[in-house]
């Protein structure tokens, strides 16, 4: 089990990715989060993957497998792991891009 405080790099935590209660995160008009890194990660998920992330945050599962099962995934083990890895990869990409932007400035 991972803590929601688990760092994904560049100040982004697992909590930032999976907070299901949108009132817990700052938003601007149109439902877009103020943290563009989070927006970029969420845009990288397809609707089924996003549902797993939200289920994980809502404690519909204490593991990614359980969260995937709660959303009706036919192969929750594989799908939950895929979503976990994809979210981590997307966050790492945002960190890399941020570092490039800072370096090029």
SULDATA-V665807 format. One record per residue. N is the residue number from 1. RES is the residue in one small letter. PSI is psi as a letter, one per 30 degrees, with the letter a starting at -180 (NA if undefined). NEAR is the number of other C-alpha atoms within 12 Angstrom. D_FIRST is the distance of its C-alpha to the first C-alpha in Angstrom with 2 decimals. Layout:
N | RES | PSI | NEAR | D_FIRST
N | RES | PSI | NEAR | D_FIRST
//
This chain:
1 | x | k | 15 | 0.00
2 | x | k | 18 | 3.80
3 | x | k | 16 | 6.73
4 | x | f | 22 | 9.51
5 | x | f | 17 | 11.69
6 | x | k | 18 | 10.48
7 | x | k | 19 | 13.97
8 | x | g | 31 | 15.17
9 | x | l | 25 | 18.63
10 | x | h | 22 | 21.84
11 | x | g | 20 | 20.54
12 | x | k | 30 | 18.27
13 | x | l | 25 | 14.73
14 | x | e | 31 | 11.99
15 | x | e | 27 | 13.47
16 | x | e | 38 | 16.76
17 | x | e | 47 | 15.73
18 | x | g | 39 | 14.18
19 | x | j | 28 | 16.25
20 | x | f | 22 | 17.84
21 | x | j | 19 | 20.52
22 | x | f | 20 | 22.98
23 | x | f | 11 | 24.79
24 | x | f | 14 | 22.05
25 | x | k | 20 | 22.91
26 | x | k | 19 | 26.43
27 | x | l | 17 | 28.28
28 | x | l | 14 | 31.78
29 | x | k | 8 | 34.20
30 | x | g | 8 | 33.14
31 | x | g | 13 | 29.43
32 | x | k | 18 | 28.72
33 | x | k | 24 | 26.33
34 | x | f | 17 | 28.14
35 | x | j | 21 | 25.72
36 | x | f | 22 | 27.01
37 | x | e | 30 | 24.07
38 | x | e | 36 | 21.87
39 | x | e | 27 | 24.72
40 | x | e | 26 | 24.91
41 | x | e | 34 | 21.28
42 | x | e | 33 | 21.60
43 | x | f | 21 | 24.97
44 | x | f | 23 | 23.50
45 | x | k | 27 | 21.51
46 | x | l | 16 | 23.51
47 | x | e | 14 | 23.55
48 | x | e | 25 | 21.33
49 | x | e | 35 | 18.63
50 | x | e | 32 | 19.04
51 | x | e | 31 | 18.68
52 | x | e | 43 | 15.22
53 | x | e | 47 | 14.22
54 | x | e | 33 | 16.01
55 | x | e | 32 | 14.56
56 | x | e | 36 | 10.97
57 | x | e | 31 | 12.54
58 | x | g | 25 | 14.58
59 | x | g | 24 | 11.85
60 | x | f | 23 | 13.51
61 | x | k | 24 | 10.22
62 | x | f | 22 | 6.80
63 | x | l | 28 | 6.02
64 | x | e | 39 | 8.68
65 | x | e | 30 | 10.68
66 | x | e | 29 | 11.07
67 | x | e | 35 | 12.02
68 | x | e | 35 | 14.43
69 | x | e | 28 | 15.83
70 | x | f | 29 | 16.47
71 | x | f | 28 | 18.54
72 | x | g | 20 | 20.51
73 | x | k | 24 | 19.55
74 | x | f | 15 | 21.58
75 | x | i | 18 | 19.20
76 | x | e | 25 | 15.72
77 | x | e | 21 | 14.05
78 | x | e | 19 | 16.17
79 | x | e | 29 | 16.35
80 | x | e | 35 | 12.70
81 | x | e | 24 | 12.35
82 | x | e | 25 | 15.66
83 | x | e | 37 | 14.80
84 | x | e | 34 | 11.77
85 | x | e | 20 | 14.24
86 | x | e | 27 | 17.09
87 | x | e | 38 | 15.70
88 | x | e | 30 | 14.96
89 | x | e | 21 | 18.43
90 | x | e | 28 | 20.15
91 | x | e | 34 | 18.95
92 | x | e | 25 | 20.19
93 | x | e | 23 | 23.42
94 | x | e | 29 | 23.93
95 | x | e | 26 | 23.59
96 | x | e | 18 | 26.08
97 | x | e | 19 | 28.48
98 | x | e | 21 | 28.35
99 | x | e | 15 | 29.22
100 | x | e | 12 | 32.07
101 | x | e | 11 | 33.40
102 | x | e | 11 | 33.51
103 | x | e | 9 | 35.13
104 | x | f | 8 | 37.69
105 | x | NA | 7 | 38.68
//
